[in-house]
């Protein structure tokens, strides 16, 4: 999860829906909605049944299957690979058997292959620094781009706006920018607008170089690469003392590839009131992706199957149509969810009442994060679209009743809620942490190890079946089950005022 816009591929070219009646067919005639009080009672009953039936233990079988698929296909399930294709077939098969309307949504994307990546300090103290070329970076001249470094202002949004460059002349220089807050693409674009001839982005944590990207070859303006926090801070300190000249030599090649989303929805329920939920099914090429994001994919799949079972037993369709999605190429820049939202008509967008995202819900050193729909934490981005605060309230209320501690997390644009929020659709969900470091206060509240990453195997080969906290996995599956059961029958809480 948590796209870094770094992966091998990036950018959806064209989405073509294959066998997607849920998107194209006219909505079937629905029975007259029951009175709200009755809908509320139906929602409560279904939510309780789904929470009781759905568990981390029952969903673990899906994680085992995803691990087996990765083991059989080179150790990963990355978008555009046979491992990802097999993952989609597994999900599709179970959902089809359960009675859902299921389809694949195919789309194309580009894969970025690094040709050159080298960074050399020319003066005042010559040395080489490990650098990772931006995905789809514009090529530097043969032999490298030689220029003086210049550092824009470092604040809460470093290099995200032209005002960060107001203090100096960056024309023809290489901008040294710290990672944080906005996308890698935005940092590259702003640096180019400020007149910089190149970009060196340094990490905000950890010991590895930051892997950035611009999502699409057409978005590349200047040669760009990423370095580690320590190397970046050392360069910044040197720049503060005087001129530092470097040579940045990066080049990439782009190749078109194809992948697909899996979309499933209930046969019944009002098509004018769609409850949408999603998780990404692709891993990074470096590992099997069992926490990121086998966990969210498995949890969503298990609740979908339990909803189908309850529908059959009760002979009662949901009042609202429930749509589940397993996105591809999230790790390449949210490409699957972007392709899906982009091909919706205005009417179809308005029919989606809300979107819930579940990406990394079993991190081994977890914090139970709930997306901050009302921006009450005053961190990063502002609130989500109207209704997002109410989604956060529903999730928080459920966790409170389970005596499960939780805290807010910003809509930072790093997962598949992003395209839905951009389309004005209320969003929410949970997340248990990626490469961020657990604080002392969080360790006291949630347990685990302070000073260590939430997931030490994030985007690595070690993200396997041993890289899970099964207790928090179970908690988050209950969150999914409660939300599905509630919203399947009753959307009234989305319009209820949220008290401050």
C-alpha positions as CSV (number, residue, x, y, z in Angstrom):
1,X,0.0,0.0,0.0
2,X,0.5,3.5,0.5
3,X,1.8,4.4,-2.9
4,X,5.1,6.1,-3.1
5,X,4.8,6.7,-6.8
6,X,8.0,4.8,-7.1
7,X,7.2,1.5,-8.6
8,X,8.2,0.0,-11.9
9,X,5.1,1.2,-13.6
10,X,3.0,4.2,-13.5
11,X,0.1,5.7,-15.3
12,X,-3.2,4.4,-16.7
13,X,-3.6,5.0,-20.4
14,X,-7.1,3.8,-21.2
15,X,-9.6,1.8,-19.2
16,X,-11.9,-0.6,-21.0
17,X,-14.7,-2.2,-19.0
18,X,-15.1,-5.9,-19.7
19,X,-18.5,-7.4,-18.9
20,X,-19.5,-4.6,-16.5
21,X,-23.2,-4.6,-16.2
22,X,-23.0,-2.9,-12.9
23,X,-21.7,0.2,-14.6
24,X,-23.6,0.2,-17.8
25,X,-27.0,-1.4,-17.4
26,X,-30.0,0.6,-16.3
27,X,-30.9,0.3,-12.6
28,X,-33.4,-2.5,-12.0
29,X,-36.8,-1.5,-10.6
30,X,-36.6,-1.5,-6.8
31,X,-39.2,-2.1,-4.2
32,X,-40.4,1.0,-2.3
33,X,-37.9,1.7,0.4
34,X,-38.9,0.7,3.9
35,X,-39.4,3.4,6.5
36,X,-36.2,4.7,7.9
37,X,-36.8,3.2,11.3
38,X,-37.1,-0.2,9.7
39,X,-34.0,0.3,7.6
40,X,-32.2,1.2,10.8
41,X,-33.3,-2.0,12.4
42,X,-32.3,-4.0,9.3
43,X,-28.9,-2.4,9.3
44,X,-28.3,-3.1,13.0
45,X,-29.3,-6.8,12.6
46,X,-27.1,-7.3,9.5
47,X,-24.1,-5.5,11.0
48,X,-24.2,-7.7,14.1
49,X,-24.5,-10.9,12.0
50,X,-21.7,-9.9,9.7
51,X,-19.4,-9.0,12.6
52,X,-20.1,-12.3,14.2
53,X,-19.6,-14.3,11.0
54,X,-16.4,-12.5,9.8
55,X,-13.1,-12.9,11.5
56,X,-9.4,-12.8,10.9
57,X,-9.3,-16.5,11.4
58,X,-11.8,-17.1,8.6
59,X,-10.1,-14.6,6.3
60,X,-6.6,-16.1,6.9
61,X,-7.3,-18.7,4.2
62,X,-7.2,-16.0,1.6
63,X,-3.8,-14.8,2.8
64,X,-2.5,-18.3,2.5
65,X,-3.8,-18.5,-1.0
66,X,-2.2,-15.1,-1.9
67,X,1.1,-16.3,-0.4
68,X,0.9,-19.5,-2.4
69,X,0.3,-17.5,-5.6
70,X,3.3,-15.3,-5.0
71,X,5.5,-18.3,-4.2
72,X,4.4,-19.9,-7.5
73,X,5.0,-16.7,-9.5
74,X,8.5,-15.4,-8.7
75,X,7.7,-14.2,-5.2
76,X,5.3,-11.3,-6.0
77,X,1.9,-10.3,-7.2
78,X,2.8,-7.1,-8.9
79,X,0.5,-5.4,-11.4
80,X,1.0,-6.8,-15.0
81,X,2.5,-10.1,-13.8
82,X,1.2,-13.6,-13.8
83,X,1.1,-13.5,-10.0
84,X,-1.4,-10.6,-10.0
85,X,-3.4,-12.2,-12.8
86,X,-3.7,-15.4,-10.6
87,X,-4.7,-13.2,-7.6
88,X,-7.6,-11.6,-9.6
89,X,-8.7,-15.1,-10.8
90,X,-8.9,-16.3,-7.2
91,X,-11.0,-13.3,-6.1
92,X,-13.2,-13.4,-9.2
93,X,-13.9,-17.1,-8.8
94,X,-15.0,-16.9,-5.2
95,X,-17.2,-13.9,-5.8
96,X,-18.9,-15.3,-8.9
97,X,-19.7,-18.5,-7.0
98,X,-21.1,-16.5,-4.2
99,X,-23.6,-14.9,-6.5
100,X,-22.2,-11.4,-7.2
101,X,-22.2,-9.7,-10.6
102,X,-18.4,-9.7,-11.2
103,X,-16.3,-8.3,-13.9
104,X,-12.7,-7.4,-14.8
105,X,-11.8,-3.8,-15.7
106,X,-8.8,-3.8,-18.0
107,X,-6.5,-0.8,-18.3
108,X,-3.0,-0.1,-19.7
109,X,-0.1,1.5,-17.8
110,X,3.5,2.3,-18.4
111,X,6.4,0.4,-16.8
112,X,9.5,2.5,-16.0
113,X,12.9,0.8,-16.4
114,X,16.0,2.6,-15.1
115,X,18.8,3.1,-17.6
116,X,21.2,5.2,-15.6
117,X,21.3,6.5,-12.0
118,X,24.4,8.1,-10.6
119,X,25.0,11.2,-8.4
120,X,28.4,12.6,-7.8
121,X,29.5,15.6,-5.6
122,X,32.0,17.4,-7.8
123,X,32.9,20.1,-5.3
124,X,33.9,21.1,-2.7
125,X,34.5,17.5,-1.5
126,X,34.2,15.0,-4.3
127,X,32.3,11.8,-3.5
128,X,29.5,9.5,-4.9
129,X,26.0,9.3,-3.3
130,X,23.6,6.5,-3.8
131,X,20.6,7.7,-5.8
132,X,17.4,6.2,-7.2
133,X,16.2,7.7,-10.5
134,X,12.7,9.0,-10.5
135,X,10.3,6.7,-12.3
136,X,9.8,8.2,-15.8
137,X,12.5,10.8,-15.1
138,X,13.5,13.0,-18.0
139,X,17.0,11.9,-19.1
140,X,20.0,13.9,-18.0
141,X,22.5,14.8,-20.7
142,X,25.1,12.1,-21.5
143,X,27.7,12.3,-18.7
144,X,25.3,13.9,-16.3
145,X,23.7,17.2,-15.5
146,X,26.4,19.3,-13.7
147,X,25.1,22.2,-11.7
148,X,25.1,24.0,-8.4
149,X,22.8,22.8,-5.7
150,X,20.1,25.1,-4.3
151,X,17.8,24.3,-1.4
152,X,14.3,25.7,-1.2
153,X,12.6,26.4,2.2
154,X,12.0,23.4,4.4
155,X,8.6,23.7,6.1
156,X,5.6,21.4,6.6
157,X,5.2,21.3,2.8
158,X,8.7,21.4,1.5
159,X,9.0,22.1,-2.2
160,X,5.2,21.9,-2.7
161,X,4.7,25.5,-3.8
162,X,6.6,28.2,-5.6
163,X,6.7,30.2,-2.4
164,X,9.2,27.7,-1.1
165,X,11.6,28.9,-3.8
166,X,11.1,32.6,-3.2
167,X,14.3,33.1,-1.2
168,X,16.7,32.4,-4.0
169,X,17.6,32.0,-7.7
170,X,17.1,28.5,-8.8
171,X,17.5,29.0,-12.6
172,X,19.8,26.3,-14.0
173,X,20.5,24.8,-10.6
174,X,19.6,21.5,-9.1
175,X,17.0,21.8,-6.4
176,X,17.6,19.8,-3.2
177,X,14.1,19.2,-1.7
178,X,13.0,17.2,1.3
179,X,10.3,14.6,1.0
180,X,6.9,15.3,2.6
181,X,3.2,16.2,2.3
182,X,2.7,16.5,-1.5
183,X,3.3,14.0,-4.2
184,X,6.7,13.3,-5.9
185,X,5.2,14.6,-9.1
186,X,4.2,17.9,-7.6
187,X,7.7,18.4,-6.2
188,X,9.2,17.8,-9.6
189,X,6.7,20.1,-11.4
190,X,7.2,23.0,-8.9
191,X,11.0,22.7,-9.1
192,X,10.8,22.9,-12.9
193,X,8.5,26.0,-12.6
194,X,11.0,27.6,-10.3
195,X,13.6,27.3,-13.1
196,X,15.5,24.4,-11.6
197,X,17.4,22.2,-14.2
198,X,17.1,19.1,-12.0
199,X,15.8,17.7,-8.7
200,X,17.3,15.8,-5.9
201,X,14.7,14.6,-3.4
202,X,15.9,13.4,0.0
203,X,14.0,11.1,2.3
204,X,12.3,12.2,5.5
205,X,13.0,9.0,7.4
206,X,14.9,5.7,7.3
207,X,18.2,4.9,5.7
208,X,17.2,4.2,2.1
209,X,17.1,6.6,-0.9
210,X,13.6,7.8,-1.6
211,X,12.0,6.2,-4.7
212,X,9.9,8.9,-6.5
213,X,8.2,9.2,-9.8
214,X,6.0,11.3,-12.0
215,X,3.3,8.7,-12.8
216,X,3.5,9.2,-16.6
217,X,6.4,9.9,-19.0
218,X,4.4,13.0,-20.3
219,X,4.7,14.5,-16.8
220,X,8.5,14.6,-16.7
221,X,10.1,18.0,-16.9
222,X,13.6,17.7,-15.5
223,X,16.0,15.0,-14.5
224,X,15.1,13.8,-10.9
225,X,16.4,11.3,-8.4
226,X,16.0,10.4,-4.7
227,X,18.6,10.0,-1.9
228,X,18.5,9.1,1.7
229,X,17.8,11.3,4.7
230,X,21.4,11.3,5.9
231,X,22.8,12.1,2.5
232,X,20.2,14.8,2.0
233,X,20.9,16.5,5.4
234,X,24.6,16.4,4.7
235,X,24.2,18.1,1.4
236,X,21.8,20.7,2.9
237,X,24.3,21.5,5.6
238,X,27.1,21.9,2.9
239,X,24.8,24.1,0.8
240,X,24.3,26.4,3.8
241,X,28.0,26.9,4.0
242,X,28.6,27.7,0.3
243,X,28.4,26.4,-3.2
244,X,28.1,22.7,-3.8
245,X,28.3,21.4,-7.3
246,X,27.0,18.0,-8.2
247,X,26.5,15.8,-11.3
248,X,23.1,14.0,-11.6
249,X,23.0,11.3,-14.3
250,X,19.6,9.6,-14.6
251,X,17.6,8.1,-17.5
252,X,14.6,5.8,-17.8
253,X,12.7,3.9,-20.4
254,X,8.9,3.5,-20.5
255,X,7.1,0.4,-21.7
256,X,3.3,-0.1,-22.0
257,X,1.7,-2.9,-20.0
258,X,-1.8,-4.2,-19.2
259,X,-3.5,-5.1,-15.9
260,X,-7.0,-5.3,-14.4
261,X,-9.3,-4.5,-11.5
262,X,-11.9,-6.9,-10.1
263,X,-15.3,-5.3,-9.5
264,X,-18.2,-7.1,-7.8
265,X,-21.6,-5.9,-6.7
266,X,-24.8,-7.3,-5.2
267,X,-27.5,-8.2,-7.6
268,X,-30.1,-6.4,-5.5
269,X,-30.1,-3.0,-3.8
270,X,-30.8,0.5,-5.2
271,X,-28.3,1.4,-8.0
272,X,-29.0,5.0,-7.1
273,X,-27.4,4.4,-3.7
274,X,-24.1,2.5,-4.0
275,X,-22.0,1.6,-1.1
276,X,-18.5,1.2,-2.5
277,X,-15.5,-0.4,-0.8
278,X,-12.0,-1.2,-2.1
279,X,-8.6,-2.5,-1.4
280,X,-5.6,-3.0,-3.8
281,X,-4.7,-6.5,-4.8
282,X,-1.2,-5.8,-6.3
283,X,2.0,-6.1,-4.4
284,X,5.3,-4.5,-5.1
285,X,7.8,-6.5,-7.2
286,X,10.1,-7.0,-4.2
287,X,7.7,-9.3,-2.2
288,X,4.4,-11.2,-1.9
289,X,2.6,-8.2,-0.3
290,X,0.7,-10.2,2.4
291,X,0.2,-7.2,4.7
292,X,0.4,-4.7,1.8
293,X,-2.2,-5.4,0.7
294,X,-3.2,-9.0,1.0
295,X,-4.6,-8.0,4.4
296,X,-7.1,-5.5,3.1
297,X,-7.9,-7.7,0.1
298,X,-8.5,-10.7,2.2
299,X,-10.6,-8.8,4.8
300,X,-12.8,-7.3,2.1
301,X,-13.2,-10.6,0.3
302,X,-14.2,-12.4,3.5
303,X,-16.9,-9.9,4.4
304,X,-18.2,-9.9,0.8
305,X,-18.6,-13.7,1.0
306,X,-20.3,-13.5,4.4
307,X,-22.7,-10.8,3.1
308,X,-23.6,-13.2,0.2
309,X,-24.2,-16.0,2.7
310,X,-26.5,-13.9,4.8
311,X,-28.4,-12.6,1.8
312,X,-29.1,-16.2,0.8
313,X,-30.1,-17.3,4.2
314,X,-32.4,-14.4,4.9
315,X,-33.7,-14.1,1.3
316,X,-33.4,-10.4,1.7
317,X,-31.3,-8.2,-0.6
318,X,-29.7,-5.1,0.8
319,X,-31.6,-1.8,0.4
320,X,-28.6,-0.2,-1.2
321,X,-26.3,-1.8,-3.8
322,X,-23.0,-2.8,-2.3
323,X,-20.0,-2.7,-4.7
324,X,-16.6,-4.2,-3.8
325,X,-13.4,-3.5,-5.7
326,X,-9.9,-5.0,-5.8
327,X,-7.7,-2.4,-7.5
328,X,-4.6,-3.1,-9.5
329,X,-1.5,-0.9,-9.8
330,X,-2.1,1.0,-6.6
331,X,1.6,0.6,-6.0
332,X,2.3,2.4,-9.3
333,X,0.3,5.5,-8.5
334,X,-3.3,4.5,-7.6
335,X,-3.8,3.6,-11.3
336,X,-6.6,1.1,-10.9
337,X,-8.8,3.3,-8.8
338,X,-8.0,6.3,-11.0
339,X,-9.0,4.4,-14.1
340,X,-12.2,3.3,-12.5
341,X,-13.3,6.7,-11.3
342,X,-12.2,8.3,-14.6
343,X,-14.6,6.2,-16.7
344,X,-17.7,6.8,-14.4
345,X,-20.3,9.1,-15.9
346,X,-21.5,12.1,-13.8
347,X,-24.6,10.1,-12.9
348,X,-22.6,7.1,-11.9
349,X,-20.4,9.2,-9.7
350,X,-23.4,10.7,-8.0
351,X,-24.8,7.3,-7.4
352,X,-21.9,6.3,-5.2
353,X,-22.9,7.3,-1.7
354,X,-19.5,6.7,-0.1
355,X,-16.2,4.9,-0.5
356,X,-14.4,2.9,2.2
357,X,-10.7,2.0,1.7
358,X,-8.8,-0.8,3.5
359,X,-5.1,-0.8,2.8
360,X,-2.7,-2.5,5.2
361,X,-4.9,-3.6,8.1
362,X,-2.6,-6.2,9.8
363,X,0.8,-4.4,10.3
364,X,3.1,-6.2,12.7
365,X,3.7,-3.2,14.9
366,X,0.3,-1.6,14.4
367,X,-1.6,1.5,15.3
368,X,-5.3,1.5,14.6
369,X,-5.6,4.5,12.3
370,X,-8.9,5.9,11.2
371,X,-9.0,8.4,8.3
372,X,-9.7,11.8,9.7
373,X,-12.7,12.8,7.7
374,X,-13.5,16.0,9.6
375,X,-9.8,17.2,9.8
376,X,-10.2,17.4,13.6
377,X,-6.5,16.5,13.9
378,X,-5.5,19.5,11.8
379,X,-2.8,17.6,10.1
380,X,-1.9,17.7,6.4
381,X,-4.8,17.8,4.0
382,X,-8.2,19.3,4.9
383,X,-11.4,17.3,5.6
384,X,-12.8,14.9,3.1
385,X,-16.0,15.6,1.0
386,X,-19.3,16.0,2.9
387,X,-20.1,12.8,4.6
388,X,-16.5,11.8,5.4
389,X,-16.8,13.1,9.0
390,X,-19.8,10.9,9.5
391,X,-17.9,7.9,8.2
392,X,-15.1,8.5,10.6
393,X,-17.7,8.9,13.4
394,X,-19.3,5.5,12.5
395,X,-15.9,3.7,12.6
396,X,-14.7,5.4,15.7
397,X,-18.0,4.6,17.5
398,X,-17.8,1.0,16.6
399,X,-14.2,0.8,17.8
400,X,-15.1,2.5,21.0
401,X,-17.8,0.0,21.7
402,X,-15.2,-2.7,21.2
403,X,-12.8,-1.0,23.6
404,X,-10.3,-0.8,20.8
405,X,-8.0,2.2,20.9
406,X,-7.6,4.2,17.8
407,X,-6.4,7.6,16.5
408,X,-6.8,9.7,13.4
409,X,-4.7,9.7,10.2
410,X,-4.6,12.2,7.4
411,X,-6.0,11.7,3.9
412,X,-2.5,12.1,2.5
413,X,-3.3,10.8,-1.0
414,X,-1.2,7.7,-0.7
415,X,-4.0,5.1,-1.2
416,X,-7.1,4.5,-3.3
417,X,-9.4,6.8,-1.5
418,X,-7.6,9.6,-3.4
419,X,-9.5,9.5,-6.7
420,X,-12.9,9.2,-4.9
421,X,-12.2,12.2,-2.8
422,X,-11.1,14.1,-5.9
423,X,-14.5,13.2,-7.4
424,X,-16.3,14.6,-4.4
425,X,-17.3,11.2,-3.0
426,X,-17.2,10.9,0.9
427,X,-14.5,8.5,2.0
428,X,-13.1,6.8,5.0
429,X,-11.5,3.6,6.3
430,X,-8.7,2.2,8.4
431,X,-5.0,1.6,8.2
432,X,-2.4,0.1,10.6
433,X,0.8,1.8,9.5
434,X,3.5,1.5,6.9
435,X,7.1,2.7,7.0
436,X,6.3,5.4,9.7
437,X,7.8,5.0,13.1
438,X,5.7,4.2,16.2
439,X,6.1,6.8,18.9
440,X,6.5,6.2,22.6
441,X,2.9,7.5,23.2
442,X,1.6,5.1,20.5
443,X,3.4,2.2,22.1
444,X,1.9,3.0,25.4
445,X,-1.6,3.1,23.9
446,X,-1.4,0.3,21.3
447,X,1.4,-1.9,22.6
448,X,4.3,-2.9,20.3
449,X,7.7,-1.3,20.0
450,X,8.4,2.4,20.1
451,X,11.0,3.7,17.7
452,X,10.3,0.9,15.2
453,X,8.4,1.0,12.0
454,X,4.8,0.0,11.9
455,X,5.8,-2.5,9.3
456,X,9.5,-3.2,9.2
457,X,9.0,-5.3,6.0
458,X,7.1,-2.7,4.2
459,X,7.6,-3.1,0.4
460,X,10.1,-5.9,1.0
461,X,10.6,-9.7,0.5
462,X,9.7,-10.2,4.2
463,X,6.1,-9.1,3.8
464,X,4.8,-12.6,4.1
465,X,2.5,-14.6,6.3
466,X,4.8,-14.0,9.3
467,X,4.5,-10.3,8.8
468,X,1.1,-9.9,10.4
469,X,-0.6,-8.9,13.6
470,X,-3.6,-11.2,13.5
471,X,-5.4,-9.4,16.4
472,X,-5.6,-6.1,14.6
473,X,-6.4,-7.9,11.4
474,X,-9.5,-9.4,13.2
475,X,-10.4,-5.9,14.6
476,X,-10.3,-4.3,11.1
477,X,-12.4,-7.1,9.5
478,X,-15.0,-6.4,12.2
479,X,-14.8,-2.7,11.1
480,X,-15.4,-3.7,7.5
481,X,-18.3,-6.0,8.5
482,X,-20.0,-3.4,10.7
483,X,-19.7,-0.7,8.0
484,X,-21.0,-3.0,5.2
485,X,-24.0,-4.2,7.4
486,X,-24.9,-0.7,8.4
487,X,-24.6,1.1,5.0
488,X,-26.1,-1.8,3.1
489,X,-29.5,-0.8,4.6
490,X,-29.1,2.6,6.1
491,X,-27.3,5.7,4.8
492,X,-29.1,8.2,7.0
493,X,-26.0,8.7,9.3
494,X,-24.2,10.3,6.4
495,X,-26.3,13.4,6.7
496,X,-26.5,13.6,10.5
497,X,-24.5,16.5,12.1
498,X,-21.2,15.6,13.7
499,X,-20.7,17.3,17.1
500,X,-17.4,18.9,17.6
